[in-house]
Amino acid sequence: MGLCLPGPDERELPTEVANVLHWVAKTSRPLSDLGDAAIDGAVMDSLRLKLDGTAAAAETVRRKRRTLVNALHYAVDLGEFTENPITGIR
């Protein structure tokens, strides 16, 4: 027999992790907001900055964009979007 792992709803999370996940879910914008071109542009612009507001290195921006594009491809695979909303943005 193969190893059977518990599903996400069957796992016990440490309280600290559960609290962080609850906060992220509560304070995050809905994924559907990425269907708005103005929001998409703002997201892409934010990739150019570090947390302190200064410009990020070009390779960092490329890595962040690749990560975002791949995450949105996954959202397409899950049926959240019919196509990746940011692939047409430069």
C-alpha positions in Angstrom: 0.0 0.0 0.0 1.1 3.6 -0.7 1.6 6.3 1.8 -1.6 8.3 2.4 -1.0 11.8 3.6 -3.8 13.8 5.3 -5.5 16.4 3.2 -5.3 20.1 4.1 -8.5 20.0 6.2 -7.2 17.0 8.1 -3.9 18.4 9.3 -3.3 19.9 12.7 -1.5 23.2 12.5 0.4 24.8 15.3 -1.6 27.8 16.7 1.0 30.3 15.5 0.8 29.0 11.9 -3.1 28.9 12.0 -3.1 32.5 13.2 -0.7 33.7 10.4 -2.8 31.9 7.8 -6.0 33.4 9.1 -4.4 36.9 9.1 -3.1 36.4 5.5 -6.6 35.2 4.3 -8.3 38.2 6.1 -6.0 40.9 4.8 -5.4 39.7 1.3 -7.3 40.9 -1.7 -9.4 38.4 -3.6 -7.6 36.6 -6.4 -10.4 37.8 -8.8 -9.0 41.4 -8.4 -6.2 40.3 -10.8 -8.8 40.5 -13.6 -8.6 44.3 -13.3 -5.9 45.8 -15.6 -5.2 48.7 -13.2 -4.5 46.3 -10.3 -2.4 44.1 -12.6 -0.3 47.1 -13.5 0.1 48.1 -9.8 1.1 44.5 -8.9 3.7 44.5 -11.7 5.1 47.9 -10.6 5.4 46.6 -7.0 7.7 43.8 -8.2 10.3 46.5 -9.0 10.6 47.6 -5.3 12.2 46.1 -2.2 10.4 46.2 1.1 12.1 49.5 2.0 10.8 51.2 -1.1 14.1 51.3 -3.0 14.6 49.8 -6.5 15.2 46.0 -6.7 17.9 44.6 -8.8 16.9 43.6 -12.4 17.4 39.8 -11.6 15.3 40.1 -8.5 12.5 41.7 -10.6 12.8 38.9 -13.2 12.7 36.2 -10.4 9.6 37.8 -8.8 7.8 38.1 -12.1 8.6 34.4 -13.0 7.2 33.4 -9.6 4.1 35.4 -10.0 3.5 34.2 -13.5 3.9 30.6 -12.4 1.6 31.0 -9.5 -1.1 32.5 -11.8 -0.5 29.6 -14.3 -1.4 27.3 -11.3 -4.5 29.4 -10.6 -5.5 28.8 -14.3 -4.9 25.1 -13.8 -7.2 25.2 -10.7 -9.9 26.9 -12.8 -9.6 30.3 -11.0 -9.0 32.0 -14.3 -9.5 31.0 -18.0 -6.2 32.6 -18.8 -3.3 34.1 -17.0 -4.3 37.8 -16.4 -0.8 39.2 -16.4 1.0 37.5 -19.3 0.2 40.4 -21.6 1.6 43.0 -19.3 5.2 44.2 -19.9 
